Amino acid sequence: NYKVVELDMLEYGSQFQDAPATAPVNQIQETISNNCVVIFSKTSCSYCTMAKNLFHDMNVHKMTGERT
């Protein structure tokens, strides 16, 4: 049973504007460690859309924009 975490890069990156340089790296590493599949996407990216559609077609549970 897999879960896909989809993070929009523009939205995800904006939360780190005033954070120390290590904060984004640590949060990204934690997100990757805690999830089977993580898709860092950009809305206008056709490859990102294709990858997300592939997991959707495989009935893989998707959590959009989860940032923990």
MDAnalysis code that builds the backbone (N, CA, C; Angstrom):
import MDAnalysis as mda
import numpy as np

u = mda.Universe.empty(204, n_residues=68, atom_resindex=np.repeat(np.arange(68), 3), trajectory=True)
u.add_TopologyAttr("name", ["N", "CA", "C"] * 68)
u.add_TopologyAttr("resid", np.arange(1, 69))
u.add_TopologyAttr("resname", ["ASN", "TYR", "LYS", "VAL", "VAL", "GLU", "LEU", "ASP", "MET", "LEU", "GLU", "TYR", "GLY", "SER", "GLN", "PHE", "GLN", "ASP", "ALA", "PRO", "ALA", "THR", "ALA", "PRO", "VAL", "ASN", "GLN", "ILE", "GLN", "GLU", "THR", "ILE", "SER", "ASN", "ASN", "CYS", "VAL", "VAL", "ILE", "PHE", "SER", "LYS", "THR", "SER", "CYS", "SER", "TYR", "CYS", "THR", "MET", "ALA", "LYS", "ASN", "LEU", "PHE", "HIS", "ASP", "MET", "ASN", "VAL", "HIS", "LYS", "MET", "THR", "GLY", "GLU", "ARG", "THR"])
u.atoms.positions = np.array([
    [0.849, -1.178, 0.000],
    [0.000, 0.000, 0.000],
    [0.893, 1.239, 0.000],
    [0.920, 1.947, -1.099],
    [1.799, 3.096, -1.260],
    [1.038, 4.402, -1.158],
    [1.754, 5.429, -0.791],
    [1.203, 6.772, -0.707],
    [2.119, 7.686, -1.512],
    [1.545, 8.555, -2.307],
    [2.310, 9.540, -3.068],
    [2.135, 10.888, -2.388],
    [3.232, 11.548, -2.127],
    [3.183, 12.909, -1.614],
    [3.590, 13.818, -2.751],
    [2.696, 14.692, -3.145],
    [2.955, 15.615, -4.253],
    [3.152, 17.010, -3.676],
    [4.286, 17.611, -3.955],
    [4.591, 18.940, -3.449],
    [4.837, 19.883, -4.608],
    [4.064, 20.940, -4.683],
    [4.270, 21.944, -5.718],
    [5.492, 22.771, -5.324],
    [6.492, 22.808, -6.188],
    [7.765, 23.429, -5.850],
    [7.648, 24.926, -5.576],
    [6.810, 25.649, -6.291],
    [6.676, 27.082, -6.039],
    [6.085, 27.334, -4.663],
    [5.046, 26.585, -4.320],
    [4.402, 26.738, -3.023],
    [5.312, 26.225, -1.913],
    [5.953, 25.079, -2.138],
    [6.806, 24.445, -1.138],
    [8.014, 25.317, -0.825],
    [8.642, 25.862, -1.866],
    [9.844, 26.661, -1.677],
    [9.593, 27.982, -0.981],
    [8.414, 28.551, -1.131],
    [8.124, 29.867, -0.562],
    [8.149, 29.868, 0.958],
    [7.938, 28.729, 1.585],
    [7.930, 28.690, 3.042],
    [9.334, 28.786, 3.634],
    [10.366, 28.690, 2.806],
    [11.739, 28.707, 3.299],
    [12.474, 30.009, 3.011],
    [11.788, 31.047, 2.595],
    [12.454, 32.292, 2.207],
    [13.306, 32.875, 3.321],
    [12.837, 32.846, 4.554],
    [13.574, 33.424, 5.675],
    [14.179, 32.365, 6.585],
    [14.163, 31.110, 6.165],
    [14.668, 30.012, 6.987],
    [16.167, 29.817, 6.765],
    [16.846, 29.240, 7.767],
    [18.262, 28.900, 7.571],
    [18.417, 27.923, 6.411],
    [19.583, 27.904, 5.790],
    [19.813, 27.081, 4.593],
    [19.582, 25.601, 4.843],
    [19.800, 25.120, 6.061],
    [19.632, 23.689, 6.344],
    [18.172, 23.286, 6.497],
    [17.270, 24.229, 6.776],
    [15.862, 23.897, 7.008],
    [15.210, 23.205, 5.820],
    [15.335, 23.713, 4.585],
    [14.698, 23.020, 3.457],
    [15.281, 21.633, 3.227],
    [16.586, 21.501, 3.363],
    [17.231, 20.205, 3.141],
    [16.722, 19.190, 4.144],
    [16.659, 19.569, 5.408],
    [16.181, 18.646, 6.443],
    [14.729, 18.253, 6.222],
    [13.891, 19.209, 5.866],
    [12.477, 18.899, 5.659],
    [12.283, 18.024, 4.426],
    [13.025, 18.286, 3.371],
    [12.930, 17.462, 2.162],
    [13.402, 16.048, 2.452],
    [14.519, 15.901, 3.171],
    [15.016, 14.565, 3.519],
    [14.014, 13.815, 4.387],
    [13.385, 14.508, 5.325],
    [12.379, 13.881, 6.187],
    [11.160, 13.438, 5.373],
    [10.711, 14.279, 4.453],
    [9.567, 13.934, 3.606],
    [9.867, 12.692, 2.784],
    [11.056, 12.637, 2.196],
    [11.448, 11.482, 1.387],
    [11.558, 10.232, 2.250],
    [12.142, 10.354, 3.448],
    [12.315, 9.203, 4.341],
    [10.989, 8.635, 4.823],
    [9.987, 9.494, 4.988],
    [8.712, 9.068, 5.565],
    [7.670, 8.623, 4.547],
    [8.004, 8.644, 3.256],
    [7.024, 8.312, 2.226],
    [7.646, 7.427, 1.160],
    [6.846, 6.514, 0.645],
    [7.323, 5.606, -0.404],
    [7.582, 6.339, -1.706],
    [6.727, 7.287, -2.034],
    [6.847, 8.034, -3.285],
    [6.637, 9.510, -2.976],
    [7.543, 10.345, -3.458],
    [7.402, 11.794, -3.326],
    [7.584, 12.387, -4.714],
    [6.641, 13.203, -5.143],
    [6.750, 13.878, -6.435],
    [6.845, 15.376, -6.167],
    [8.005, 15.948, -6.447],
    [8.179, 17.395, -6.365],
    [7.795, 17.929, -7.734],
    [6.685, 18.621, -7.805],
    [6.138, 18.969, -9.115],
    [6.007, 20.468, -9.311],
    [5.821, 20.808, -10.556],
    [5.531, 22.179, -10.966],
    [4.290, 22.089, -11.845],
    [3.311, 22.919, -11.587],
    [2.026, 22.839, -12.273],
    [2.173, 22.836, -13.788],
    [3.100, 23.609, -14.312],
    [3.252, 23.728, -15.766],
    [4.135, 22.644, -16.385],
    [4.618, 21.707, -15.591],
    [5.531, 20.670, -16.079],
    [4.741, 19.471, -16.614],
    [4.856, 19.209, -17.903],
    [4.110, 18.096, -18.497],
    [4.626, 16.748, -17.996],
    [5.921, 16.630, -17.710],
    [6.453, 15.379, -17.161],
    [5.860, 15.120, -15.775],
    [5.749, 16.165, -14.951],
    [5.153, 16.018, -13.621],
    [3.716, 15.526, -13.726],
    [2.965, 16.106, -14.643],
    [1.579, 15.691, -14.862],
    [1.518, 14.235, -15.285],
    [2.404, 13.825, -16.179],
    [2.442, 12.440, -16.636],
    [2.755, 11.492, -15.472],
    [3.722, 11.856, -14.640],
    [4.087, 11.014, -13.502],
    [2.927, 10.902, -12.515],
    [2.261, 12.014, -12.223],
    [1.126, 11.989, -11.300],
    [-0.018, 11.160, -11.868],
    [-0.270, 11.267, -13.166],
    [-1.324, 10.471, -13.804],
    [-1.012, 8.984, -13.749],
    [0.243, 8.625, -13.895],
    [0.649, 7.222, -13.820],
    [0.295, 6.631, -12.459],
    [0.642, 7.338, -11.386],
    [0.315, 6.840, -10.052],
    [-1.190, 6.842, -9.815],
    [-1.899, 7.822, -10.348],
    [-3.356, 7.849, -10.237],
    [-3.957, 6.623, -10.909],
    [-3.464, 6.285, -12.105],
    [-3.970, 5.121, -12.841],
    [-3.684, 3.812, -12.111],
    [-2.649, 3.803, -11.275],
    [-2.302, 2.608, -10.498],
    [-3.032, 2.587, -9.156],
    [-3.968, 3.536, -8.956],
    [-4.738, 3.659, -7.713],
    [-3.850, 3.835, -6.489],
    [-2.778, 4.584, -6.658],
    [-1.894, 4.884, -5.539],
    [-2.438, 6.110, -4.827],
    [-2.592, 5.981, -3.515],
    [-3.123, 7.073, -2.698],
    [-2.229, 8.300, -2.832],
    [-2.832, 9.459, -2.989],
    [-2.081, 10.695, -3.188],
    [-2.436, 11.715, -2.117],
    [-1.423, 12.321, -1.555],
    [-1.609, 13.419, -0.617],
    [-0.929, 14.632, -1.227],
    [-1.690, 15.610, -1.628],
    [-1.149, 16.779, -2.312],
    [-0.705, 17.833, -1.310],
    [0.525, 18.291, -1.483],
    [1.015, 19.407, -0.699],
    [1.252, 19.132, 0.766],
    [1.460, 17.894, 1.141],
    [1.726, 17.580, 2.535],
    [3.108, 18.086, 2.899],
    [3.168, 18.858, 3.949],
    [4.455, 19.359, 4.438],
    [4.492, 19.127, 5.932],
    [5.199, 18.092, 6.355],
    [5.264, 17.808, 7.790],
    [6.669, 17.911, 8.300],
])
